[in-house]
Amino acid sequence: MDETPIYLELISKNTIAPIRAKSVNIRTNGGEKTRIIVILTIGADGRKLPPFLIFKGEKNGKKESILNNCE
């Protein structure tokens, strides 16, 4: 079993700008800290189980379930 975070927006620490530029504008949608947790599992017999996704939600909020047959 492996648990891996996947960030929805990756912001690079490197930019391309003219030398000695006083500022560099970076456009984002505000989701640089938003992530999905993906759990990947392989059984002892070598069988791969479908990925399990965990999304951050609100306590007592609306819950939706979408199941995809990954087999």
Residue frames as a rotation matrix with the C-alpha (Angstrom) as fourth column:
MET 1
0.587 0.809 0.000 0.00
0.809 -0.587 0.000 0.00
0.000 0.000 -1.000 0.00
ASP 2
-0.653 -0.756 0.036 1.29
0.757 -0.652 0.038 3.45
-0.005 0.052 0.999 -0.90
GLU 3
0.515 0.784 -0.347 -0.31
0.786 -0.593 -0.174 6.76
-0.342 -0.183 -0.922 0.03
THR 4
-0.589 -0.747 0.308 0.65
0.801 -0.488 0.348 9.69
-0.109 0.452 0.885 -2.20
PRO 5
0.142 0.635 -0.759 -0.56
0.314 -0.756 -0.574 13.31
-0.939 -0.157 -0.306 -2.24
ILE 6
-0.344 -0.141 0.928 -1.36
0.935 -0.139 0.326 14.80
0.083 0.980 0.180 -5.65
TYR 7
-0.455 0.138 -0.880 -1.42
0.274 -0.918 -0.286 18.61
-0.847 -0.371 0.380 -5.67
LEU 8
0.446 0.760 0.473 -3.99
0.729 -0.002 -0.684 20.19
-0.519 0.650 -0.555 -7.99
GLU 9
0.942 -0.207 0.266 -1.73
0.017 -0.758 -0.652 23.12
0.336 0.618 -0.710 -8.84
LEU 10
0.390 -0.888 -0.244 2.07
0.879 0.280 0.386 22.92
-0.274 -0.365 0.890 -8.84
ILE 11
0.990 -0.143 0.009 3.87
-0.138 -0.965 -0.224 26.24
0.041 0.220 -0.975 -8.59
SER 12
0.460 -0.888 -0.021 7.49
0.717 0.385 -0.581 26.25
0.524 0.252 0.814 -9.67
LYS 13
0.583 -0.370 -0.724 10.15
0.495 -0.545 0.677 28.01
-0.645 -0.752 -0.135 -7.63
ASN 14
-0.596 -0.799 0.078 11.90
0.496 -0.290 0.818 28.94
-0.632 0.526 0.569 -10.89
THR 15
0.612 0.760 -0.219 10.70
0.284 -0.469 -0.836 31.64
-0.738 0.449 -0.503 -13.27
ILE 16
-0.237 -0.609 0.757 11.79
0.971 -0.119 0.208 33.04
-0.036 0.784 0.620 -16.60
ALA 17
0.858 0.445 -0.256 12.19
0.454 -0.891 -0.026 36.80
-0.240 -0.094 -0.966 -16.33
PRO 18
0.574 -0.675 0.464 14.62
0.087 -0.513 -0.854 39.48
0.814 0.530 -0.236 -17.45
ILE 19
-0.196 -0.746 -0.636 17.73
0.856 0.186 -0.482 39.86
0.478 -0.639 0.603 -15.30
ARG 20
-0.942 -0.218 -0.254 17.22
0.332 -0.699 -0.634 42.25
-0.040 -0.682 0.731 -12.37
ALA 21
-0.276 0.923 0.269 13.46
0.143 -0.238 0.961 42.30
0.950 0.304 -0.066 -12.77
LYS 22
-0.744 -0.008 0.668 11.90
-0.590 -0.463 -0.662 43.88
0.314 -0.887 0.339 -9.68
SER 23
-0.218 0.709 0.670 8.87
-0.608 0.439 -0.662 41.62
-0.764 -0.552 0.335 -9.73
VAL 24
-0.929 0.025 -0.369 7.55
-0.275 0.621 0.734 38.56
0.248 0.783 -0.570 -11.53
ASN 25
-0.127 0.963 0.236 3.80
-0.974 -0.076 -0.213 37.94
-0.187 -0.257 0.948 -11.79
ILE 26
-0.993 -0.079 -0.086 2.60
-0.090 0.988 0.129 34.38
0.075 0.136 -0.988 -11.31
ARG 27
-0.208 0.977 -0.047 -0.98
-0.894 -0.170 0.415 33.43
0.397 0.128 0.909 -12.17
THR 28
-0.993 -0.001 -0.115 -2.66
0.046 0.910 -0.411 30.83
0.105 -0.414 -0.904 -9.99
ASN 29
-0.184 0.983 0.010 -6.20
-0.069 -0.023 0.997 29.76
0.981 0.182 0.072 -9.27
GLY 30
-0.011 0.120 0.993 -5.59
-0.927 -0.373 0.035 29.71
0.374 -0.920 0.116 -5.51
GLY 31
0.898 0.440 -0.014 -5.39
-0.413 0.853 0.319 25.92
0.153 -0.281 0.948 -5.29
GLU 32
0.107 -0.957 -0.271 -1.68
-0.589 0.158 -0.793 25.55
0.801 0.244 -0.546 -4.62
LYS 33
-0.687 -0.328 0.649 -2.36
-0.726 0.353 -0.590 23.87
-0.036 -0.876 -0.481 -1.26
THR 34
0.391 0.902 0.185 -5.34
-0.845 0.431 -0.316 21.81
-0.364 -0.033 0.931 -2.43
ARG 35
-0.666 -0.668 -0.332 -4.52
-0.740 0.645 0.188 18.13
0.088 0.371 -0.924 -2.82
ILE 36
0.634 0.723 -0.276 -6.01
-0.695 0.688 0.209 14.70
0.340 0.059 0.938 -3.35
ILE 37
-0.251 -0.672 0.697 -4.68
-0.804 0.545 0.236 11.68
-0.539 -0.501 -0.677 -1.48
VAL 38
0.429 0.303 -0.851 -4.30
-0.769 0.617 -0.168 8.60
0.474 0.726 0.498 -3.71
ILE 39
0.011 -0.382 0.924 -3.87
-0.726 0.632 0.270 5.16
-0.687 -0.674 -0.271 -2.14
LEU 40
0.234 -0.062 -0.970 -2.47
-0.829 0.509 -0.232 2.45
0.509 0.858 0.068 -4.42
THR 41
0.103 -0.110 0.989 -2.54
-0.766 0.626 0.149 -1.18
-0.635 -0.772 -0.019 -3.26
ILE 42
-0.073 -0.157 -0.985 -1.26
-0.744 0.666 -0.051 -4.47
0.664 0.730 -0.165 -4.65
GLY 43
0.800 0.458 0.388 -2.39
-0.600 0.598 0.531 -7.73
0.012 -0.658 0.753 -3.04
ALA 44
0.061 -0.795 0.603 -0.01
-0.606 0.450 0.655 -10.47
-0.793 -0.406 -0.455 -1.92
ASP 45
0.233 0.095 0.968 -1.02
0.500 0.842 -0.203 -12.48
-0.834 0.531 0.148 -5.01
GLY 46
-0.760 -0.632 0.153 0.08
0.481 -0.387 0.787 -9.61
-0.437 0.672 0.598 -7.31
ARG 47
-0.020 0.858 0.514 -3.45
0.966 -0.115 0.230 -8.41
0.256 0.501 -0.826 -8.01
LYS 48
-0.942 -0.276 0.189 -3.76
0.248 -0.956 -0.160 -4.61
0.225 -0.104 0.969 -8.36
LEU 49
-0.152 0.905 -0.398 -6.67
0.905 -0.035 -0.423 -3.04
-0.396 -0.425 -0.814 -6.53
PRO 50
0.348 0.332 0.877 -8.44
0.712 -0.702 -0.016 0.05
0.610 0.630 -0.481 -7.92
PRO 51
-0.733 -0.631 0.254 -6.97
0.347 -0.668 -0.658 3.37
0.585 -0.395 0.708 -6.69
PHE 52
0.225 0.751 -0.621 -8.67
0.969 -0.108 0.221 4.87
0.099 -0.651 -0.752 -3.64
LEU 53
-0.439 -0.335 0.834 -9.04
0.404 -0.902 -0.150 8.67
0.803 0.271 0.531 -3.74
ILE 54
0.026 0.404 -0.914 -9.53
0.980 -0.190 -0.056 10.87
-0.196 -0.895 -0.401 -0.68
PHE 55
-0.228 0.012 0.974 -10.78
0.426 -0.898 0.111 14.43
0.875 0.440 0.200 -1.17
LYS 56
-0.949 -0.053 -0.311 -10.97
0.303 -0.421 -0.855 16.99
-0.086 -0.905 0.416 1.62
GLY 57
-0.228 0.940 0.252 -14.56
0.549 -0.090 0.831 17.69
0.804 0.328 -0.495 2.52
GLU 58
-0.474 0.187 0.860 -16.64
-0.619 -0.766 -0.175 19.62
0.626 -0.615 0.479 4.98
LYS 59
-0.989 0.147 -0.007 -17.86
0.098 0.622 -0.776 18.12
-0.110 -0.769 -0.630 8.23
ASN 60
-0.273 0.957 0.102 -21.52
0.426 0.215 -0.879 17.09
-0.863 -0.196 -0.466 7.77
GLY 61
-0.396 0.076 -0.915 -21.35
-0.679 -0.695 0.236 18.35
-0.618 0.715 0.327 4.17
LYS 62
0.681 0.655 -0.327 -22.82
-0.679 0.397 -0.618 16.87
-0.275 0.643 0.715 1.01
LYS 63
-0.315 -0.763 0.565 -21.31
-0.383 0.647 0.659 13.52
-0.868 -0.009 -0.496 0.09
GLU 64
0.613 0.428 -0.664 -21.19
-0.775 0.162 -0.611 12.23
-0.154 0.889 0.431 -3.45
SER 65
-0.041 -0.610 0.791 -19.94
-0.230 0.777 0.586 8.83
-0.972 -0.158 -0.173 -4.53
ILE 66
0.607 0.109 -0.787 -18.73
-0.794 0.056 -0.605 8.01
-0.022 0.992 0.121 -8.04
LEU 67
0.198 -0.517 0.833 -17.51
-0.214 0.806 0.552 4.48
-0.957 -0.287 0.049 -8.58
ASN 68
0.346 -0.186 -0.920 -15.52
-0.937 -0.022 -0.348 3.54
0.044 0.982 -0.182 -11.67
ASN 69
0.893 -0.074 0.444 -14.87
0.013 0.990 0.140 -0.06
-0.450 -0.119 0.885 -12.59
CYS 70
0.394 -0.849 -0.352 -11.06
-0.890 -0.447 0.083 -0.04
-0.228 0.280 -0.932 -13.01
GLU 71
0.122 -0.366 0.923 -10.67
-0.196 0.903 0.384 -3.77
-0.973 -0.228 0.039 -13.55
